């Protein structure tokens, strides 16, 4: 089965290089960026300004290859790829929840951007805690207790070199 995804826009950020950028939006809370939708998709932004946050789905277009075990930025131990948020994946799709500052025509002004400049945008979804925060006991696996650690973590070169299954 072939799957074809078509970008709907481009994410702009101050990050030109992968190394040294935040590894999650929490580590980039005040970093501003923009989402530039292609004009033919601008009408789809109607009513989005009522949301404080949006979910961006994007293509890790600089990512090459993957390994099923990785040493994530937040740890020194090898972990299963699907128990991490490592960027080198079989399907290089990224997800970030960012603060929506403004909608101006076909452009979103955002805060908390942790994405490389020029990243192709695949989709935008409104963040709604009523739907997105699961009820009951939520576990964070090996990430338990690392909430504040993400604030200072920056990307290094560990996911830049190619490695494929």
C-alpha positions in Angstrom: 0.0 0.0 0.0 1.4 3.4 -1.0 0.5 6.5 1.0 1.0 9.9 -0.4 1.0 13.0 1.8 1.0 16.5 0.4 2.3 19.4 2.5 -0.2 22.2 3.2 2.4 24.8 4.2 5.7 25.5 5.8 6.7 25.9 9.5 9.1 28.8 10.1 11.3 29.0 13.1 14.7 30.5 14.2 16.3 27.1 14.0 18.4 26.5 10.9 20.4 23.6 12.3 19.1 20.6 14.2 21.9 20.6 16.8 21.2 23.0 19.7 17.4 23.3 19.2 14.9 22.4 21.9 13.7 18.8 21.9 10.1 19.6 22.8 7.8 22.6 22.8 8.1 22.9 26.6 11.7 23.7 26.1 10.8 26.5 23.7 7.8 28.1 25.4 8.7 31.6 24.4 10.2 30.9 21.0 8.1 32.4 18.3 7.6 31.1 14.8 5.0 31.0 12.0 3.1 28.5 10.1 2.7 29.7 6.5 -0.2 27.8 4.8 -0.3 27.6 1.1 -3.1 30.0 -0.2 -5.4 27.2 -1.3 -5.7 26.0 2.3 -6.2 29.4 4.0 -10.0 29.1 4.2 -9.5 26.0 6.5 -8.2 28.4 9.2 -11.7 29.8 9.8 -12.6 29.7 13.5 -9.1 28.5 14.6 -8.4 31.8 16.5 -10.7 30.6 19.3 -8.2 28.0 20.3 -5.2 28.7 22.6 -3.1 25.8 21.2 -2.9 23.8 18.0 -1.4 20.5 17.1 1.0 20.6 14.2 1.8 17.4 12.2 4.8 17.7 10.0 7.3 15.8 8.0 10.8 15.3 9.4 12.2 16.1 5.9 15.8 16.1 7.1 15.5 12.8 8.8 17.2 9.8 7.2 16.9 6.2 8.2 15.9 4.8 11.6 16.8 2.3 14.3 14.3 0.3 16.4 16.4 1.1 19.5 17.7 4.6 20.3 19.3 6.5 23.2 16.8 9.4 23.5 17.8 13.0 24.4 16.2 12.6 27.9 18.1 9.4 28.8 21.4 7.5 28.6 19.8 4.1 28.2 18.8 2.5 24.9 15.0 2.5 24.5 12.6 1.1 21.9 12.0 3.7 19.2 8.2 3.7 19.8 8.7 4.5 23.5 10.5 7.7 22.5 10.0 10.8 20.5 13.1 10.4 18.4 12.9 12.1 15.0 14.4 9.3 12.9 11.4 7.0 12.4 10.1 4.5 9.8 7.5 7.2 8.8 9.2 10.5 9.7 6.2 12.3 11.1 6.5 14.9 13.9 3.9 16.3 16.2 4.1 19.5 18.3 1.5 21.2 20.4 2.2 25.0 20.2 0.5 28.1 21.5 -1.5 30.0 18.9 -0.8 33.7 19.2 -2.6 35.0 16.2 -4.2 34.0 12.8 -3.3 36.5 10.1 -4.6 35.5 6.7 -2.9 32.3 5.7 -0.3 32.6 8.5 -0.4 31.4 12.1 1.8 33.1 14.6 2.9 30.5 17.2 4.9 30.2 20.4 6.7 27.1 21.6 8.1 26.1 18.2 10.6 23.3 18.4 10.8 22.6 14.7 13.5 23.2 12.1 12.9 26.2 9.8 11.4 25.2 6.5 9.7 22.0 7.8 6.8 20.8 5.6 3.5 21.0 7.4 1.1 18.1 6.9 -1.9 19.1 9.0 -3.2 21.3 11.8 -5.7 20.3 14.5 -7.1 22.3 17.3 -5.9 21.2 20.8 -8.9 20.6 23.0 -8.1 19.3 26.5 -11.6 18.0 26.8 -10.8 15.5 24.1 -6.9 15.3 24.1 -6.3 14.7 27.9 -7.3 11.2 28.7 -9.2 10.6 31.9 -7.9 8.4 34.8 -4.4 7.1 35.5 -1.9 8.4 32.9 1.6 6.9 33.0 4.7 8.3 31.4 6.9 5.2 31.5 10.6 5.9 31.6 9.9 9.6 31.3 8.3 9.8 34.7 10.0 12.5 36.8 11.7 14.2 33.8 9.1 17.0 33.3 11.4 19.8 34.2 14.5 18.3 32.6 13.1 18.9 29.1 13.3 22.7 29.7 17.1 22.7 29.3 17.6 19.8 26.9 18.9 20.6 23.5 19.3 18.4 20.4 22.8 17.1 19.8 24.1 15.2 16.8 22.8 11.8 17.8 19.9 11.6 15.3 21.7 13.4 12.4 23.7 10.6 10.9 21.9 8.0 8.8 21.0 4.6 10.2 18.4 2.4 8.6 16.7 -0.8 9.4 
